Amino acid sequence: MIDLSSNSITGTIDESYCSVFLIIKNNSMTGKIPECFTCHFGNTGFKSNFGDNFFENFNTIGECKTIPKLKYLNQTFWKRNKIVTEPVLLLMGQNIGYFEKNFDSDIQFDYVSKANSKIISYGPYTPNRTIHDITIKSTGKKFTLTPDPYPPLLLNITSSNHILLFYGLYYSYDVTEIIIVIGDKSCNVTDSTFYQITCTLETYPNQLNNVSGSIKVDQLQTTFNLNLDNNNGIEVFNNYTSCPDNCESYNGNICNYNTGICECPAEDWTGENCFTAIHYVSSITPAYEDGGLVTMNGWFGDIHQDLNITIGDQECKIVFISSNTITCNIGVGTGKKDVTVNQNGITWKSHNFFVYRSKQQTCLNNCIDTNHGICNTSNGICECKSGWIGFDCSSPSNNNNNGNTNSTVNPDGSTTINNDQIAYNILITSLLELDINSGTVKQYPLQNNWNITSNDKNGSNITFTQILNETECKIVLSIQEIENDIHYSFAGLDFKLDKGSIKVSVSIHNYKYQSPLNTLQLQMISNVLDTTSNDCNSKSASTSTSILDNQTLNYISINKDNKILYGRFINRAISDGHTTLITTSLISSQNESVTIGINIPHCRTSCYIDPDFSVMVSPDFKSNCNNKPKKYVIPVAVVVSCVGVAAIVSITYLVYKRKQKKSFEKKLVNLNNLNNK
């Protein structure tokens, strides 16, 4: 606003002042007032702002060339002493007015951003196909507008003397954003409203029957077919079988004009007009066990009729919803829960997708004891004390065998980790699409299908890719050998990787699901390769797992000859750009092999996971075997034992002979006594 009243100003006003609310009364100005002002002189209060001057057209009401448009967007602004972001409606265009109260409408406009061209209404707004009638009081003109981006709906076309009339909905008052093509000829648009377009077809196409045409309004297009009969200079375009709301749009939906049924090839849409979203959730930020806010990201569309969200047996009360995000409030709970989203008569459900978060995270083996390390209960990571390393701080850092690890990345995408005589193998075997009941819908073998796309000079960081058979889905596998101790971050968590560890990163791009209810599972095998060991560390292979749904980190381990392969699996993934909790499943476990399934949500664009592996030595590992029994011990022990046995036999024999002699002598004495009698 500029108030220059009562200043004895002379001169004229040019159109550069059209964008301000101007008060210029009681001056000595001359010339003509621009039409952007005079077209609103139907409002006497506004007209008085130019009174008491010498303007030529002060008593003339000008003709407003008004081209309005209604849009909505998310606007960040200062409100009630805080910064908020809310959807707002914008009434935009040329010559729409200078003050908020200048409109008769069901929309309450609150603020003039740029006079005569932009007026804003603050407040919540959800696209719902609403059509608004807006009357500009100062001009008396009435307009029909919608802020929702829907393609033009075509109901009928007639023509006379090269002038074509298109009847329908969702047209525009701005002729410059309308393009009509019939056959290969352009139809010049001369006038347009929300319901009708007038254009001139100066040259007719050569083909008169079943001519294809298109009408585009602000980049949203509808196509049609028509027949043309030439009869005494009057052409009539026959009606055709139209689809509900003429369903075609930027979504790629197609109207079948023979049947009048919308075909919805786009996987995100359904319904008779292809405007009902096939919604899904791709990532969840869950609440802690004491309840609270839950954020769901995915695809929910613009219409949310009868929206209801259930987690387990609790309703999650809606706080905010947009086409890609839902925020809701859930009560207390524990463990894994099913998630159900109902809207527009469509139900989406995912089994065990929601996992309540535990504020107290446990560490692997509780870091052995406090002499080895301290458990950080906020993230479940052991902070090892000096002299100890490993996920559970169980391996002595001064043992030379910790540094004897080397790795080989094989052409089939597997990785072999060697430590002296022990070798472990890590292999991604397959990708499965699972239905809501965890049944396998499709399975893609991944082994031996990899192509190396990058390899650094020393071979410590190799990237593989493959395209799934008969799909456009690309999988990228990166394998990195950690040459020195490092710290890194993934999905908002910070980690330390020891020298010799293997970090495996997998990303899945543009997977096309059989159903929006389906999810993915990536399967990995870790096993011991055939090795022989006859030294003092010789020990049969054994496996163990630590897999808990509410814990950030899960582990597997394989112990062979006091060398332990650890696999660490982060229960987080990045799904379509958002961090989400995931789960890990034990598929099978044998003495020398463990198969793990990493359960990935319904990610449409991309999913990233990031496990890592390390080989550590057991505390029982003997760095040398010099304390073996001497070879002569066994022979000597055998000889000593034989001499002992011989001595025992000899003594027994002598005692026996002596007893026999005494018995014989006694018998002789008795015999002599008998003879003397």
ChimeraX attribute file (.defattr): number of C-alpha atoms within 10 A of each C-alpha:
attribute: neighborCount
match mode: 1-to-1
recipient: residues
	/A:1	11
	/A:2	10
	/A:3	12
	/A:4	15
	/A:5	17
	/A:6	13
	/A:7	12
	/A:8	13
	/A:9	16
	/A:10	12
	/A:11	10
	/A:12	14
	/A:13	16
	/A:14	11
	/A:15	11
	/A:16	8
	/A:17	14
	/A:18	20
	/A:19	20
	/A:20	16
	/A:21	20
	/A:22	19
	/A:23	18
	/A:24	23
	/A:25	21
	/A:26	19
	/A:27	19
	/A:28	17
	/A:29	21
	/A:30	16
	/A:31	15
	/A:32	15
	/A:33	20
	/A:34	17
	/A:35	19
	/A:36	23
	/A:37	25
	/A:38	24
	/A:39	22
	/A:40	27
	/A:41	22
	/A:42	16
	/A:43	16
	/A:44	10
	/A:45	11
	/A:46	19
	/A:47	19
	/A:48	15
	/A:49	18
	/A:50	23
	/A:51	18
	/A:52	16
	/A:53	18
	/A:54	17
	/A:55	17
	/A:56	11
	/A:57	15
	/A:58	19
	/A:59	11
	/A:60	13
	/A:61	17
	/A:62	19
	/A:63	14
	/A:64	17
	/A:65	13
	/A:66	21
	/A:67	17
	/A:68	20
	/A:69	21
	/A:70	18
	/A:71	15
	/A:72	19
	/A:73	13
	/A:74	12
	/A:75	12
	/A:76	12
	/A:77	11
	/A:78	9
	/A:79	9
	/A:80	7
	/A:81	6
	/A:82	7
	/A:83	9
	/A:84	11
	/A:85	14
	/A:86	14
	/A:87	17
	/A:88	19
	/A:89	23
	/A:90	22
	/A:91	20
	/A:92	20
	/A:93	19
	/A:94	18
	/A:95	25
	/A:96	30
	/A:97	29
	/A:98	26
	/A:99	18
	/A:100	15
	/A:101	14
	/A:102	17
	/A:103	20
	/A:104	15
	/A:105	14
	/A:106	9
	/A:107	14
	/A:108	15
	/A:109	22
	/A:110	14
	/A:111	16
	/A:112	20
	/A:113	16
	/A:114	18
	/A:115	22
	/A:116	23
	/A:117	23
	/A:118	22
	/A:119	23
	/A:120	22
	/A:121	19
	/A:122	16
	/A:123	13
	/A:124	11
	/A:125	16
	/A:126	16
	/A:127	16
	/A:128	13
	/A:129	13
	/A:130	10
	/A:131	14
	/A:132	15
	/A:133	14
	/A:134	18
	/A:135	17
	/A:136	19
	/A:137	17
	/A:138	20
	/A:139	22
	/A:140	12
	/A:141	12
	/A:142	14
	/A:143	16
	/A:144	20
	/A:145	24
	/A:146	21
	/A:147	20
	/A:148	17
	/A:149	17
	/A:150	22
	/A:151	23
	/A:152	26
	/A:153	25
	/A:154	24
	/A:155	18
	/A:156	16
	/A:157	18
	/A:158	15
	/A:159	18
	/A:160	13
	/A:161	11
	/A:162	16
	/A:163	17
	/A:164	21
	/A:165	20
	/A:166	20
	/A:167	18
	/A:168	19
	/A:169	22
	/A:170	23
	/A:171	29
	/A:172	25
	/A:173	23
	/A:174	19
	/A:175	20
	/A:176	13
	/A:177	13
	/A:178	22
	/A:179	18
	/A:180	22
	/A:181	16
	/A:182	20
	/A:183	18
	/A:184	14
	/A:185	15
	/A:186	19
	/A:187	21
	/A:188	18
	/A:189	21
	/A:190	13
	/A:191	16
	/A:192	19
	/A:193	20
	/A:194	19
	/A:195	19
	/A:196	19
	/A:197	23
	/A:198	18
	/A:199	21
	/A:200	18
	/A:201	19
	/A:202	13
	/A:203	12
	/A:204	15
	/A:205	15
	/A:206	10
	/A:207	12
	/A:208	14
	/A:209	13
	/A:210	12
	/A:211	16
	/A:212	16
	/A:213	17
	/A:214	15
	/A:215	22
	/A:216	18
	/A:217	21
	/A:218	17
	/A:219	13
	/A:220	17
	/A:221	20
	/A:222	22
	/A:223	21
	/A:224	20
	/A:225	19
	/A:226	19
	/A:227	16
	/A:228	17
	/A:229	13
	/A:230	10
	/A:231	8
	/A:232	6
	/A:233	10
	/A:234	12
	/A:235	18
	/A:236	17
	/A:237	19
	/A:238	13
	/A:239	13
	/A:240	18
	/A:241	17
	/A:242	21
	/A:243	23
	/A:244	18
	/A:245	21
	/A:246	30
	/A:247	29
	/A:248	28
	/A:249	22
	/A:250	13
	/A:251	16
	/A:252	15
	/A:253	22
	/A:254	21
	/A:255	25
	/A:256	17
	/A:257	17
	/A:258	11
	/A:259	11
	/A:260	16
	/A:261	20
	/A:262	23
	/A:263	20
	/A:264	21
	/A:265	13
	/A:266	13
	/A:267	17
	/A:268	18
	/A:269	19
	/A:270	18
	/A:271	16
	/A:272	16
	/A:273	20
	/A:274	27
	/A:275	21
	/A:276	20
	/A:277	21
	/A:278	22
	/A:279	24
	/A:280	27
	/A:281	27
	/A:282	27
	/A:283	27
	/A:284	24
	/A:285	19
	/A:286	20
	/A:287	23
	/A:288	20
	/A:289	18
	/A:290	14
	/A:291	16
	/A:292	14
	/A:293	17
	/A:294	20
	/A:295	18
	/A:296	20
	/A:297	25
	/A:298	22
	/A:299	19
	/A:300	22
	/A:301	20
	/A:302	18
	/A:303	18
	/A:304	20
	/A:305	12
	/A:306	10
	/A:307	15
	/A:308	15
	/A:309	21
	/A:310	17
	/A:311	22
	/A:312	18
	/A:313	10
	/A:314	14
	/A:315	16
	/A:316	22
	/A:317	16
	/A:318	16
	/A:319	12
	/A:320	11
	/A:321	19
	/A:322	19
	/A:323	17
	/A:324	16
	/A:325	17
	/A:326	20
	/A:327	18
	/A:328	18
	/A:329	16
	/A:330	22
	/A:331	16
	/A:332	12
	/A:333	18
	/A:334	16
	/A:335	15
	/A:336	18
	/A:337	19
	/A:338	16
	/A:339	21
	/A:340	21
	/A:341	19
	/A:342	17
	/A:343	19
	/A:344	15
	/A:345	10
	/A:346	15
	/A:347	16
	/A:348	18
	/A:349	20
	/A:350	24
	/A:351	18
	/A:352	17
	/A:353	26
	/A:354	26
	/A:355	25
	/A:356	22
	/A:357	23
	/A:358	19
	/A:359	14
	/A:360	13
	/A:361	17
	/A:362	22
	/A:363	25
	/A:364	20
	/A:365	14
	/A:366	18
	/A:367	25
	/A:368	16
	/A:369	13
	/A:370	12
	/A:371	13
	/A:372	21
	/A:373	22
	/A:374	19
	/A:375	23
	/A:376	16
	/A:377	14
	/A:378	13
	/A:379	18
	/A:380	19
	/A:381	24
	/A:382	24
	/A:383	20
	/A:384	21
	/A:385	13
	/A:386	13
	/A:387	15
	/A:388	20
	/A:389	23
	/A:390	23
	/A:391	25
	/A:392	23
	/A:393	28
	/A:394	22
	/A:395	24
	/A:396	20
	/A:397	17
	/A:398	12
	/A:399	17
	/A:400	10
	/A:401	18
	/A:402	22
	/A:403	15
	/A:404	13
	/A:405	18
	/A:406	18
	/A:407	21
	/A:408	14
	/A:409	19
	/A:410	12
	/A:411	14
	/A:412	17
	/A:413	24
	/A:414	20
	/A:415	22
	/A:416	19
	/A:417	25
	/A:418	18
	/A:419	20
	/A:420	11
	/A:421	11
	/A:422	21
	/A:423	21
	/A:424	24
	/A:425	20
	/A:426	24
	/A:427	19
	/A:428	23
	/A:429	18
	/A:430	16
	/A:431	21
	/A:432	21
	/A:433	24
	/A:434	22
	/A:435	20
	/A:436	17
	/A:437	10
	/A:438	15
	/A:439	11
	/A:440	15
	/A:441	15
	/A:442	13
	/A:443	14
	/A:444	13
	/A:445	14
	/A:446	20
	/A:447	14
	/A:448	13
	/A:449	15
	/A:450	19
	/A:451	16
	/A:452	16
	/A:453	13
	/A:454	13
	/A:455	14
	/A:456	10
	/A:457	8
	/A:458	7
	/A:459	14
	/A:460	16
	/A:461	18
	/A:462	19
	/A:463	20
	/A:464	20
	/A:465	20
	/A:466	17
	/A:467	17
	/A:468	16
	/A:469	11
	/A:470	6
	/A:471	10
	/A:472	12
	/A:473	16
	/A:474	16
	/A:475	22
	/A:476	19
	/A:477	20
	/A:478	20
	/A:479	22
	/A:480	21
	/A:481	24
	/A:482	18
	/A:483	14
	/A:484	11
	/A:485	11
	/A:486	11
	/A:487	10
	/A:488	9
	/A:489	9
	/A:490	15
	/A:491	17
	/A:492	8
	/A:493	11
	/A:494	11
	/A:495	12
	/A:496	14
	/A:497	20
	/A:498	20
	/A:499	17
	/A:500	25
	/A:501	24
	/A:502	27
	/A:503	19
	/A:504	20
	/A:505	16
	/A:506	19
	/A:507	18
	/A:508	24
	/A:509	18
	/A:510	16
	/A:511	20
	/A:512	16
	/A:513	19
	/A:514	14
	/A:515	16
	/A:516	22
	/A:517	20
	/A:518	25
	/A:519	25
	/A:520	26
	/A:521	22
	/A:522	22
	/A:523	22
	/A:524	18
	/A:525	19
	/A:526	26
	/A:527	23
	/A:528	22
	/A:529	15
	/A:530	10
	/A:531	11
	/A:532	10
	/A:533	13
	/A:534	8
	/A:535	13
	/A:536	16
	/A:537	18
	/A:538	14
	/A:539	14
	/A:540	12
	/A:541	18
	/A:542	18
	/A:543	19
	/A:544	15
	/A:545	17
	/A:546	15
	/A:547	18
	/A:548	16
	/A:549	21
	/A:550	24
	/A:551	23
	/A:552	24
	/A:553	24
	/A:554	23
	/A:555	20
	/A:556	22
	/A:557	22
	/A:558	26
	/A:559	22
	/A:560	25
	/A:561	23
	/A:562	21
	/A:563	28
	/A:564	23
	/A:565	25
	/A:566	24
	/A:567	24
	/A:568	19
	/A:569	21
	/A:570	23
	/A:571	24
	/A:572	22
	/A:573	25
	/A:574	24
	/A:575	28
	/A:576	21
	/A:577	15
	/A:578	18
	/A:579	20
	/A:580	24
	/A:581	27
	/A:582	25
	/A:583	28
	/A:584	23
	/A:585	16
	/A:586	15
	/A:587	13
	/A:588	11
	/A:589	19
	/A:590	13
	/A:591	15
	/A:592	18
	/A:593	20
	/A:594	23
	/A:595	20
	/A:596	22
	/A:597	21
	/A:598	23
	/A:599	22
	/A:600	30
	/A:601	26
	/A:602	26
	/A:603	29
	/A:604	20
	/A:605	15
	/A:606	19
	/A:607	25
	/A:608	22
	/A:609	22
	/A:610	19
	/A:611	18
	/A:612	19
	/A:613	25
	/A:614	24
	/A:615	31
	/A:616	29
	/A:617	27
	/A:618	18
	/A:619	13
	/A:620	12
	/A:621	18
	/A:622	16
	/A:623	12
	/A:624	10
	/A:625	10
	/A:626	10
	/A:627	8
	/A:628	9
	/A:629	8
	/A:630	8
	/A:631	8
	/A:632	9
	/A:633	10
	/A:634	11
	/A:635	10
	/A:636	11
	/A:637	10
	/A:638	11
	/A:639	12
	/A:640	11
	/A:641	11
	/A:642	12
	/A:643	11
	/A:644	10
	/A:645	11
	/A:646	11
	/A:647	11
	/A:648	11
	/A:649	11
	/A:650	11
	/A:651	11
	/A:652	11
	/A:653	12
	/A:654	11
	/A:655	10
	/A:656	11
	/A:657	12
	/A:658	11
	/A:659	11
	/A:660	12
	/A:661	11
	/A:662	11
	/A:663	11
	/A:664	11
	/A:665	11
	/A:666	11
	/A:667	11
	/A:668	11
	/A:669	10
	/A:670	10
	/A:671	11
	/A:672	10
	/A:673	9
	/A:674	8
	/A:675	7
	/A:676	6
	/A:677	5
